Amino acid sequence: MIIDCGYEETHIYPDDWIFGGANGLDPRADPRWQPTTYEYLDQFAQSVHVTQTPLCDEEALDEFTKVSSFGNLRPIYLQVKRPGEEEQLLPFSYEESTDTVYPMEQSSND
């Protein structure tokens, strides 16, 4: 089954996958679901919020606005831990004053 998540991405699931939620398209209803963990980090790379709610990286990036509204958290970076993989820092940073996510600049050595 192919599902358009609304964040300029499509996700492909096996035909026998069980879906739920209000619209019947939430893959988390299937017992095989393994969540991805998203950890929002501040300027010192200290964890300020951890969630498994977003279904994809694009949704997690979009949620910087929500996380920054939780109080004085000041998220800037986003780390992701996918099932069976090592943690990795997504190549983006968030600027609260403009409520914008920017691609991180690559070093000249890359």
N, C-alpha and C positions, 0 to 999 in steps of 0.2 A: 504494500500500500504506500502511496506517495502522498505526503501531507505538506501543504504550503503553510509554514509557521507564521507568516505575516512579517517576517524580518528579512525579506529578500533571500530566503533559503527554502529549500525543500528537503524533507527528511524521508528516507525510505525504510519501511518496516516490513517484516515477513507477512505474507498473506494471512497467516493464522494468528497474528498478534491480536490481543484483546485491548480494545480502546474504551475509554470512559469519559467522565466529565460532562459538563452541561451540553457541549456540542458533539459529544461522542467521538472526539478525535484526540483525546489525551492518552498518550502511550504509557503513562505511569500506572495505568490500571492493570497492565500485563505483569504477571509475577516474574517474568524474565528481565524486567526493567532494572537497569543499573544506573543510578544517577551520577552525574558529573558534579563535582564540588567546585564552587567558585568562591574565592577568598579575596575580598577587597582589602587593599593595603594602603597605608598612609605614606607620607613622604619619607618616612624612616623604614619602610618596608615592614611595619608592624601591622598585624591583622586587626581590622576594625569591624569586619562583618563577614560571616561565612554562610553560604546558602547552597541548597541543591534544587531550588525552585526553577531557575531558568532551564529551558529545554535545549538551548543552543548558545553559542558564544555571542551572537548578535543580540539576543535577548538580555544576556548578562551585561553586555556593554550598555545597553539601553537603560538598565536598572541603576546605573551610577546616580542618576537623578534621585531615585527613591532612596538609595542608601545614604546619600548626602543629606537628605531631609530628616534622617533619624536623630539628628542632633549635631554635636560637635565632632563628628567622625572624620571628616576630611579625606575621603577615599581618593586616591590618585591612580593606583595600579590595580590590575586584576590578574590573579593567579588562578590557574585551572588545574584540576586533577581529574583526569578521565579514568574510568575503570581499567585497571591493568596497565596504566601508564605512569610515568613520572610526572611530578608537578612541573608546570611551565608557566612562565610569565607571558601573558598575551602582549603583543607589541603595540600597546596603546596606552595613553595616559588621559586622565580626566581633569579638566579645569572647571572647578565649581563656579567661578565668577562668570563664566560664559555658558555654563552648563553644556559643555562640548567635549566630546571624546576625539582625541587627535592620535594619528599614527606616531609612534616613537621614531625619532630619527635614528637611522642606522649609522654606525661608526664608519669612518673612512677605511677601516681594515676589513669590512665585510664585502 
